[in-house]
Amino acid sequence: MPESAVPESAAPESPVSETPGSEAALTVAGLSESELLARIFPRLNRGPEANPTLLLGPGDDAAIVAAPDGRTVVSIDTQVVDQDFRLEWNNGYRTSGYDVGWKAAAQNLSDINAMGARSTSLVVSLTMPPETHVSWVEDFADGLMAGLRGLGAADCAVAGGDLGRGRELAVSVAILGTLDGQDPVLRSGARPGDTVALAGTVGRAAAGLALLEAATSFRALGREQRALMDTQCRPRPPLAAGPLAREAGATAMMDISDGLLRDGNRLAAASQAVLNLDAAALKELTAPLLPASELLGTDPAAWVLGGGEDHGLLATFPAGLRLPPGFTAIGSVEAPAPTESAGVKIAGRPADAVGWDHFAD
């Protein structure tokens, strides 16, 4: 995957029929489930040689995974076409199976990371319309594996999954992780006096989404603008930061998937605290977004505060503690005043809880 641009070569045709009889036009309707699985399995890591935690991989009715810690961290996430991604965006970019596979890996790995845990295995459910190209499904498998390796989770095995037919293209991933004998980091541990810190990025995926939805062709975008698109299509959560934060003594932590303010309010509510964010620190986060905001005439602060899907980490640490590598201080934790509720403030003023809501119109 390129460091700073969405490659045009990574945007194959969306799943609609092309020239009958050609390999490129082969759809899932033209194969049996066994034949389709035979194309997918060789692309996936399987067995103890790939991951000692995976005792039995794809091929039986269920997989078997070890739980040496005695506890298993579990999460699940779903992407649905036209809800979480489009096959073709307004700017002409076509979402590849590789994109969706990478993003499926990233968003699920990030949830385990936010607990201070390490991902060990996952299972995938893929629902497809009959006209879906087989090549798109193969690209999905390649993207999923590339995401696991590229994000630093190569020892997380694909233990199995399910293929189904439906009217909409959708992918669900359930992921397992281990705490390696340590305590998890919850949302509920922030205490007055703690430092609020951020690892990873915020706002970049939202800026990339705005570029994808814009009328300007993605081919006309500059390198920095296409890098923002890349963050939306293939996010890069800071997986090393979760265990580092746990080891350093983080008091609370969560994945920023729905926006800094919305997720910050969730952490604040769980901790019955106020997160008072520093305005100057937030402004610094807008700098990488200027290439998109200047083109689109958008205030980049809205992306920083309300944009999700970068999958950065929001964490709190005891006051005076040296922050672990990758974290930057962006505020402090306070006790709510007698007349106020838990929530997020910016420079001492209440902030609106903007962000992504899966059930909003």
TORDOZA-336198 format. One record per residue (C-alpha): residue in one letter; x, y, z. Coordinates in steps of 0.001 Angstrom, whole numbers, padded with zeros to 6 digits, always signed. Layout:
BEGIN
AXYZ
...
END
This chain:
BEGIN
M+000000+000000+000000
P+001423+003419-000880
E+002246+005782+001930
S+000456+008823+000632
A-001940+008111-002197
V-004816+005821-003073
P-003482+003850-006048
E-005625+003896-009163
S-004620+000280-009722
A-006331-000612-006432
A-009726+000427-007781
P-010992-002514-009866
E-014406-002549-011417
S-017360-002544-009038
P-019303-005838-008953
V-021364-005595-012132
S-021216-007924-015094
E-018815-007262-017970
T-017878-009436-020954
P-019641-012797-020599
G-017283-015718-020270
S-014173-013756-019327
E-012343-014471-016077
A-012617-010789-015131
A-016389-010959-015553
L-016844-014157-013521
T-019379-013575-010752
V-020091-015492-007564
A-023289-016769-009201
G-021068-018739-011584
L-019363-020701-008819
S-020492-023041-006099
E-019700-022146-002499
S-016961-024780-002443
E-015406-023391-005616
L-015450-019858-004228
L-013931-021005-000940
A-011219-022811-002891
R-010241-019441-004365
I-010259-017681-000988
F-008576-020194+001340
P-005137-020092-000325
R-005058-016331+000277
L-005518-016669+004033
N-003045-017649+006743
R-004209-020845+008379
G-003029-023315+010969
P-000598-023374+013897
E+002331-022535+011611
A+000704-019127+011016
N-000591-018567+014536
P-000067-020879+017532
T-003375-019663+019009
L-005265-021143+016051
L-005598-024849+016827
L-008019-025642+014003
G-008698-023295+011113
P-011113-023250+008155
G-012493-026544+006897
D-014639-027865+009749
D-017959-026648+011132
A-016159-024394+013594
A-012647-023237+014334
I-010789-023956+017564
V-008651-021272+019172
A-006587-021418+022336
A-007120-018981+025213
P-003886-019215+027225
D-004811-016140+029273
G-008063-017752+030415
R-009964-014723+029110
T-010932-013748+025569
V-011454-010197+024329
V-014220-010145+021680
S-015510-007510+019275
I-017492-007389+016021
D-017988-004812+013302
T-019954-004634+010055
Q-019624-002735+006786
V-022641-002441+004474
V-022555-000996+000973
D-024061+002516+000709
Q-024010+002784+004492
D-020319+002382+005314
F-018806+002593+001835
R-019849+003129-001785
L-018810+000982-004700
E-018372+004153-006738
W-017927+007562-005147
N-018979+010929-006520
N-015383+011759-007450
G-015114+008609-009596
Y-013085+006461-007232
R-014244+002837-007149
T-013955+000975-003875
S-011971-002206-004374
G-012404-005423-002474
Y-008876-004761-001207
D-010069-001482+000360
V-012965-003155+002156
G-010790-006046+003318
W-008125-003694+004691
K-010737-001560+006445
A-012407-004651+007933
A-009058-005611+009449
A-008275-002093+010665
Q-011536-001301+012423
N-011674-004631+014236
L-008015-004652+015238
S-008532-001158+016636
D-011300-002296+018990
I-009049-004939+020528
N-006199-002440+020672
A-008373+000012+022611
M-008655-002514+025444
G-004879-002726+025692
A-005134-006219+024216
R-003560-008078+021300
S-005604-009580+018445
T-005231-013325+017956
S-007868-014511+015448
L-010947-013470+013538
V-013829-014902+011531
V-015470-013240+008532
S-019024-013262+007188
L-019383-012011+003622
T-022819-011447+002088
M-022858-010824-001680
P-025337-010180-004480
P-025029-012857-007193
E-023523-010348-009665
T-020507-009677-007417
H-017277-010326-009291
V-015195-013211-007996
S-012129-010993-008476
W-013640-008506-005993
V-013944-011275-003402
E-010367-012401-004026
D-009212-008779-003647
F-011146-008604-000376
A-009238-011610+000978
D-005945-010073-000161
G-006809-006736+001455
L-007810-008390+004710
M-004496-010220+004946
A-002517-007147+003853
G-004247-005142+006577
L-003326-007672+009246
R+000302-007733+008131
G+000647-004062+007290
L-000824-002862+010571
G+001426-005073+012664
A-000968-007918+013472
A+000495-010640+011287
D+000003-013189+014077
C-003774-012621+014012
A-005144-015556+012032
V-008277-015804+009914
A-009911-018793+011605
G-012877-019168+009252
G-016149-017534+008335
D-019237-017731+006191
L-020308-016842+002662
G-023898-015900+001902
R-026097-014515-000847
G-028083-011348-000319
R-029361-008202-001971
E-026613-006014-000483
L-022874-006422-000214
A-021948-006608+003481
V-019038-007862+005533
S-018967-008632+009254
V-015845-009532+011186
A-015776-010957+014706
I-012349-010723+016279
L-010742-012311+019345
G-007856-011032+021416
T-005806-011722+024489
L-004767-009571+027428
D-001592-011632+027922
G-002260-011854+031652
Q-002722-008101+032127
D-005764-006050+033165
P-007840-004418+030414
V-008038-000646+030026
L-011704+000396+030221
R-013530+003611+029391
S-014532+004082+032994
G-011207+004757+034693
A-010497+008438+033947
R-010018+010522+037105
P-009782+014276+037784
G-006245+015492+037170
D-005488+012890+034502
T-003964+013929+031192
V-006097+013366+028072
A-003935+012086+025216
L-004320+011028+021605
A-002465+008408+019575
G-002854+008188+015823
T-004783+010732+013812
V-008219+012341+013795
G-010029+014144+011000
R-008041+012662+008132
A-010585+009967+007275
A-013410+012520+007433
A-011502+014825+005097
G-010943+011862+002796
L-014650+011054+002868
A-015478+014636+001912
L-013087+014373-001051
L-014665+011089-002136
E-018107+012697-002008
A-016970+015843-003863
A-017461+016544-007551
T-013728+016965-008227
S-012320+013836-009893
F-009947+011914-007673
R-007520+011832-010616
A-007189+015622-010355
L-006304+015593-006675
G-002825+016285-005371
R-000652+013901-003399
E-001675+015215+000029
Q-005370+015167-000860
R-005154+011594-002102
A-003360+010662+001119
L-006470+011797+002995
M-008617+009597+000745
D-006263+006764+001583
T-006955+007216+005295
Q-010671+006821+004656
C-010288+003786+002399
R-007465+002105+004316
P-007123+003510+007848
R-003995+002884+009887
P-004867+002558+013597
P-001851+002798+015950
L-001873-000813+017109
A+001381-000556+019043
A-000097+002232+021180
G-002747+000175+022970
P-000481-002254+024839
L+002044+000558+025421
A-000663+002679+027032
R-001724-000209+029250
E+001860-000860+030332
A+002382+002860+031036
G-000628+002968+033360
A-003427+004412+031225
T-006528+004895+033360
A-009062+004851+030481
M-008951+004313+026737
M-011157+003889+023685
D-011059+003709+019904
I-012115+006912+018108
S-014380+005479+015428
D-017289+007927+015585
G-015488+011229+016204
L-013437+012842+018946
L-016386+014604+020578
R-018904+011760+020364
D-016440+009151+021586
G-014966+011575+024114
N-018422+012025+025573
R-018767+008256+025849
L-015509+007985+027767
A-016480+010954+029953
A-019885+009447+030715
A-018385+006060+031590
S-015899+007763+033926
Q-018390+010335+035266
A-015867+013030+034425
V-015293+016045+032183
L-012672+015969+029430
N-011448+019533+028968
L-009672+019650+025603
D-007014+022222+024775
A-008013+024496+021881
A-004424+025043+020734
A-003734+021298+020642
L-006896+020726+018603
K-005922+023456+016135
E-002613+021723+015484
L-004567+018658+014385
T-006168+020651+011553
A-002863+021327+009749
P-002774+018037+007741
L-006370+018677+006633
L-005770+022040+004954
P-005224+020583+001446
A-008801+019260+001574
S-010416+022148+003449
E-008991+024757+001074
L-010285+022839-001937
L-013748+022219-000480
G-014182+025419+001548
T-014750+023432+004746
D-013672+024267+008278
P-011132+021521+009129
A-012028+021791+012817
A-015328+020062+012025
W-013423+017040+010735
V-011120+016964+013783
L-014012+017129+016232
G-016665+015139+014394
G-014862+012853+011988
G-014353+009200+012804
E-012753+006201+011098
D-009104+007154+011563
H-009334+004756+014526
G-006948+006718+016708
L-006823+006090+020443
L-008181+008445+023090
A-006638+007724+026479
T-006155+009228+029914
F-003031+008964+032046
P-002221+009951+035625
A-001006+013543+035951
G+002750+013924+035585
L+003206+010520+033953
R+005467+010524+030924
L+003258+009638+028000
P+004205+006498+026072
P+005548+006839+022513
G+002910+007855+019993
F+000690+009777+022425
T+000229+013552+022496
A-001476+015476+025311
I-004653+017258+024180
G-006353+018137+027474
S-007077+017168+031049
V-009731+015403+033096
E-011843+017381+035555
A-014578+016587+038041
P-018015+017803+036918
A-019311+020856+038744
P-022346+020205+040990
T-024716+021531+038319
E-023177+019899+035243
S-023032+016446+033718
A-020090+014441+032494
G-018991+015383+028994
V-016454+017171+026822
K-015406+020806+026982
I-013075+022804+024774
A-011125+025474+026654
G-013636+025213+029474
R-016756+025546+027318
P-019210+022688+026651
A-018773+021122+023204
D-021590+019754+021065
A-021473+015983+020655
V-021105+015895+016878
G-019905+012732+015203
W-021063+009660+013328
D-024376+008059+014297
H-025084+004758+012549
F-028864+005227+012873
A-029129+008887+011899
D-030879+009741+008653
END
